[in-house]
């Protein structure tokens, strides 16, 4: 974390980003994009801004409690919250043009009270704590605490163009320090505050920014050159590109999604990565799936989910409507699993994945699917827990189609 306070201009940027997220409901990544576009910030200063913003959102209710404000009051009282964040971390106050001061005695009293409340200390809203207790039991406190930590930066080496050693060496020459991960063969961890997307290594397609846990999901697909593989919920295509590297550009890799703009972004990324066997297709209706019945060696279903495994990277979603969305998402997951599994051929493999750590979205869905579909059998599943691996939280299950 920081060793000296934010500058006045950086403080204003933090407040503007947080206002957009908390009062206008914008996703954090879009708020960053809107405020950083057109600016020529020093990479280390941009990193400081994102560190502070992310930490405030990860433990928003804690910092609000310390300075006696409600999250809904951020638009008016944001400077008071930012001052409280600096005091909490033992830093001098930032020099802002307009700044609401805090009462030190009251702050200290609130701090002692907060230390006695581990749920508040971890920045966990009540709805999430109740859900975590119900779903994970004794494992939940460790996950709750891990989700309040700052995420690390991981890259996936694009093996269509280089290997890990060559990538690390090239990044070093461009001022980026990185180290390999022992337990994820395609991953490196960036240990400097460098601007990754300004590097020639990125422009040449040598890497993608991708969490190590996400890379484990793509690893589970086990795609081989010459296979017919479908990534049926491809989104912007991070896992698609990983699978393309597994296939060494040989075979057919079909990336599908219901949103064309995501597939358009994937086309751009695939071109940069040299993933020439990627074909995109919009899912316009159920007929799109029916035409591919029993044709695929592998089908990856990285289904829409609550995102409760990636809260340290996307902390703004803690403060949205996830409790109301969860039942809707669970029904959508069931539908996708039942419908899209028809594309797997006999002897082929279905990989179901989420970026959630909640069993209701994970093993419970798989068990219900297998009970209704005896033509599939479970090979294995894995919970990638945040507290155990340090990565984002994911779930994956590998199932084989044993009959039509």
Secondary structure, 3 states (H helix, E strand, C coil): CCCCCCCHHHHHHHHHHHHHHHHHCCCHHHHHHHHHCCCCCCHHHHHHHHHHHHHHHHCHHHHHHHCCCCHHHHHHHHHHHHHHHHHHCCCCCCCCCCCCCCCHHHHHHHHHHHHCCHHHHCCCCHHHHHHHHHHHHHHHHHHHHHCCCCCCEEEEECCCCCCHHHHHHHHHHCCCCEEECCCCCCEEEECCCCCHHHCHHHHCCCEEECCHHHHHHHHHHCCCCCCEEEECCCCCCHHHHHHHHHCCCCCEEEEEECCHHHHHHHHHHHHHHCCCCEEEEECCCHHHHHCCCCCEEEEEEECCCCCCCCCCCCHHHHHCCHHHHHHHHHHHHHHHHHHHHHHEEEEEEEEEEECCCCHHHCHHHHHHHHHHCCCEEEEEEEEECHHHHCCCCEEEEEEEECCC
